[in-house]
Amino acid sequence: MRNPLIALIPAALIAGAAYAQADQQTADPQPAEAAQAEADAQAEEEEEAPPPPEAVIVEAEGSWERSTTAGRDTVTYMSTEGEELFSATCMRADTETGDRILQIKAVSAEDTVGAIDMFTSAGNARLPATPGITPNTAEGMTDPLDRPAYVLASGAGEIKITSGERGIVFETDPMLKSLIRGCYPDFAAGAAAAPAAEEEAGEAPAEEAEPNS
């Protein structure tokens, strides 16, 4: 009687261990199946997400103004209704070195806007921006020699500005170019003034020669 009992104990233990292992495998999902389920759920969320709205572009009617306040030179494009649609301000970035920086403001349709996009005949540029103090506006800073400033200073004819879901098209003005170029660092301003002087000299009419006596 003793030997049959001893032989049955290991068999019972082995069967119990096998059953526990099978039960654990059934309860835990397979790693591959779990990853696939997560990928499917993420794909469904991306499919349901609506595309970002396009900006509504309108042609703006208005006029340019220039002003200087506390050492800050500003040009502003105002609508015929008195709304400030766009502005560029040259200000001191460092009082010790005298370096200057250009601040761009534009109308916007969002409170969480992240950029101001500019489209001109000289090219396109995107300026990182944040919501302005005035509601429905955005503002950003750029070096006067960086691309956003170049695009604004070199463009002719129409300018298109978009920020968030709002966009405007209006005519540029020489005072915008003058302000931006006047905001250049001293070394760059001198280099830019030389070609301008040469162009003016070349456009001057030649004096008529006096007749020989």
Backbone torsions as a table, in degrees:
resi	resn	phi	psi	omega
1	MET	NA	-29.7	-175.2
2	ARG	-69.7	-44.4	-175.8
3	ASN	-64.8	-44.2	178.0
4	PRO	-60.2	-37.1	178.0
5	LEU	-65.0	-42.3	179.2
6	ILE	-62.6	-36.9	-178.3
7	ALA	-71.0	-30.0	-178.3
8	LEU	-78.3	-27.0	-176.7
9	ILE	-62.5	-51.3	179.2
10	PRO	-60.8	-36.9	-179.4
11	ALA	-63.5	-39.9	179.0
12	ALA	-66.6	-40.3	179.1
13	LEU	-64.3	-42.3	-178.6
14	ILE	-64.8	-41.5	-179.9
15	ALA	-65.4	-40.2	178.9
16	GLY	-64.7	-41.4	179.4
17	ALA	-65.0	-40.4	-179.9
18	ALA	-64.9	-40.0	-179.8
19	TYR	-65.9	-40.2	179.6
20	ALA	-65.0	-41.0	179.8
21	GLN	-64.9	-42.8	179.9
22	ALA	-64.8	-38.6	-180.0
23	ASP	-65.9	-38.0	179.2
24	GLN	-67.3	-40.1	178.6
25	GLN	-65.0	-34.2	179.1
26	THR	-71.1	-35.5	-177.7
27	ALA	-74.3	-39.0	-176.6
28	ASP	-87.0	129.7	178.0
29	PRO	-70.9	150.9	178.0
30	GLN	-67.9	141.5	180.0
31	PRO	-55.9	-42.4	-178.7
32	ALA	-64.5	-40.3	-180.0
33	GLU	-67.4	-39.5	179.4
34	ALA	-65.2	-42.2	179.6
35	ALA	-64.4	-40.1	179.7
36	GLN	-66.1	-40.0	178.6
37	ALA	-63.9	-39.6	178.6
38	GLU	-66.6	-40.6	179.0
39	ALA	-64.8	-39.2	178.4
40	ASP	-64.5	-40.8	180.0
41	ALA	-65.2	-40.1	179.9
42	GLN	-67.0	-38.9	179.0
43	ALA	-63.5	-38.0	178.6
44	GLU	-65.2	-39.0	179.0
45	GLU	-65.0	-41.4	-179.7
46	GLU	-66.1	-36.8	179.2
47	GLU	-67.6	-34.4	-178.2
48	GLU	-78.8	-20.8	-177.6
49	ALA	-67.8	128.3	-178.9
50	PRO	-73.8	151.3	177.9
51	PRO	-68.2	152.7	179.3
52	PRO	-63.5	140.3	-178.8
53	PRO	-67.7	145.4	177.8
54	GLU	-82.9	150.9	-179.8
55	ALA	-71.2	141.1	176.0
56	VAL	-89.3	113.1	-175.2
57	ILE	-96.2	130.3	177.2
58	VAL	-130.6	149.7	174.8
59	GLU	-82.7	125.3	-175.4
60	ALA	-98.2	137.8	174.5
61	GLU	-107.0	129.2	-179.6
62	GLY	-176.9	-157.3	-177.8
63	SER	-149.9	159.8	-179.3
64	TRP	-94.2	145.0	175.4
65	GLU	-135.5	150.7	177.9
66	ARG	-129.3	138.5	-178.3
67	SER	-150.5	159.8	177.2
68	THR	-130.7	123.1	-179.8
69	THR	-135.2	125.0	178.2
70	ALA	52.1	40.6	177.7
71	GLY	80.1	4.0	179.4
72	ARG	-103.3	120.9	180.0
73	ASP	-93.1	126.7	-174.3
74	THR	-132.6	138.3	168.1
75	VAL	-116.6	138.2	-173.7
76	THR	-132.8	138.9	172.1
77	TYR	-104.1	113.9	-177.1
78	MET	-105.6	139.7	176.5
79	SER	-74.4	166.1	178.2
80	THR	-64.8	-19.6	176.8
81	GLU	-88.5	-0.2	178.2
82	GLY	92.0	9.8	178.5
83	GLU	-86.9	135.1	177.2
84	GLU	-79.3	108.0	-175.4
85	LEU	-90.0	-32.0	-176.0
86	PHE	-159.0	146.1	175.0
87	SER	-154.5	153.3	175.1
88	ALA	-132.0	131.0	-177.0
89	THR	-128.5	130.3	173.6
90	CYS	-95.9	124.1	-178.5
91	MET	-136.9	162.9	178.0
92	ARG	-74.3	127.3	176.6
93	ALA	-91.3	-26.2	-178.9
94	ASP	-147.4	118.2	-177.1
95	THR	-70.7	-23.2	-178.2
96	GLU	-79.5	-46.2	-177.4
97	THR	-90.7	-17.4	-178.3
98	GLY	79.8	8.6	178.4
99	ASP	-62.5	146.9	-177.8
100	ARG	-117.0	157.6	179.8
101	ILE	-138.3	151.9	-176.9
102	LEU	-107.3	127.0	177.1
103	GLN	-105.1	128.2	179.2
104	ILE	-112.9	131.7	176.0
105	LYS	-124.1	145.0	178.6
106	ALA	-150.5	155.8	175.8
107	VAL	-68.0	149.2	-178.8
108	SER	-146.6	155.7	-179.4
109	ALA	-104.6	8.9	-176.8
110	GLU	-132.8	150.9	176.4
111	ASP	-88.9	-8.3	-178.5
112	THR	-121.1	31.1	-177.1
113	VAL	-61.3	147.4	-178.3
114	GLY	-120.8	-0.2	-177.3
115	ALA	-163.5	157.6	169.6
116	ILE	-119.0	120.6	-179.5
117	ASP	-101.2	134.9	-177.3
118	MET	-123.5	133.4	-179.7
119	PHE	-129.1	118.3	-179.9
120	THR	-137.6	176.5	177.9
121	SER	-66.8	-17.8	179.5
122	ALA	-89.5	-2.5	-179.6
123	GLY	130.1	-172.8	-178.7
124	ASN	-119.5	156.6	178.5
125	ALA	-155.5	149.9	175.4
126	ARG	-119.2	129.5	179.9
127	LEU	-113.0	119.0	175.0
128	PRO	-57.1	136.3	-174.5
129	ALA	-143.5	164.4	176.7
130	THR	-130.6	161.1	177.2
131	PRO	-57.6	136.4	-179.2
132	GLY	-81.8	172.9	177.8
133	ILE	-65.5	-41.5	176.7
134	THR	-73.7	133.8	-179.9
135	PRO	-56.9	146.4	177.4
136	ASN	61.1	37.5	173.9
137	THR	-134.4	161.3	175.8
138	ALA	-134.3	152.2	179.7
139	GLU	-146.0	149.0	179.4
140	GLY	-149.8	164.1	-178.9
141	MET	-115.8	145.9	176.4
142	THR	-149.6	152.0	174.4
143	ASP	-69.0	139.9	-179.1
144	PRO	-59.2	-18.0	-179.7
145	LEU	-99.3	-0.5	179.5
146	ASP	-80.5	170.8	-173.1
147	ARG	-59.5	-43.3	179.3
148	PRO	-55.1	-41.4	179.5
149	ALA	-68.1	-39.1	178.7
150	TYR	-61.9	-44.7	-178.9
151	VAL	-60.1	-42.4	-179.1
152	LEU	-71.9	-38.5	-176.3
153	ALA	-77.2	-25.7	-174.5
154	SER	-102.0	-13.3	-178.4
155	GLY	-72.9	148.2	177.3
156	ALA	-127.3	156.2	179.4
157	GLY	77.6	-130.4	-175.3
158	GLU	-83.8	147.0	171.9
159	ILE	-119.9	136.1	173.2
160	LYS	-114.0	127.9	179.7
161	ILE	-121.4	127.2	176.0
162	THR	-127.1	144.6	177.1
163	SER	-153.5	115.4	-174.4
164	GLY	69.4	-129.7	-178.4
165	GLU	-98.3	8.9	-177.4
166	ARG	-117.8	135.3	178.6
167	GLY	-139.0	147.4	179.7
168	ILE	-134.0	150.9	175.4
169	VAL	-124.6	130.1	-179.9
170	PHE	-153.3	168.7	-178.0
171	GLU	-85.6	137.8	177.2
172	THR	-77.0	177.7	-177.3
173	ASP	-147.9	147.4	179.7
174	PRO	-56.3	-27.0	-178.3
175	MET	-67.1	-26.3	176.0
176	LEU	-67.8	-44.8	177.1
177	LYS	-62.4	-41.2	-179.5
178	SER	-62.7	-43.0	-179.2
179	LEU	-64.4	-45.6	-176.6
180	ILE	-66.1	-43.3	179.8
181	ARG	-69.9	-29.7	174.6
182	GLY	-71.9	-13.0	179.6
183	CYS	-91.5	-4.8	179.8
184	TYR	-61.4	153.0	170.0
185	PRO	-59.7	159.1	-174.7
186	ASP	-57.6	-41.0	-177.6
187	PHE	-66.9	-35.0	-179.9
188	ALA	-79.0	-33.2	179.7
189	ALA	-64.6	-39.5	178.5
190	GLY	-65.2	-39.5	179.7
191	ALA	-68.8	-33.9	-179.6
192	ALA	-76.8	-27.4	-177.9
193	ALA	-72.9	-31.9	-177.3
194	ALA	-62.7	-53.0	177.7
195	PRO	-60.5	-35.0	179.3
196	ALA	-64.7	-40.2	178.9
197	ALA	-66.1	-37.9	179.0
198	GLU	-66.0	-38.4	178.7
199	GLU	-64.1	-42.9	179.8
200	GLU	-64.5	-38.6	179.2
201	ALA	-66.0	-38.2	-179.8
202	GLY	-69.8	-27.0	-179.2
203	GLU	-84.4	-13.5	-177.8
204	ALA	-68.7	136.5	-179.0
205	PRO	-68.0	143.1	179.8
206	ALA	-75.4	142.1	179.3
207	GLU	-74.5	143.2	178.8
208	GLU	-73.6	138.8	179.8
209	ALA	-73.6	140.5	178.7
210	GLU	-72.3	141.2	178.7
211	PRO	-64.8	145.5	178.8
212	ASN	-69.7	137.8	179.9
213	SER	-81.2	NA	NA
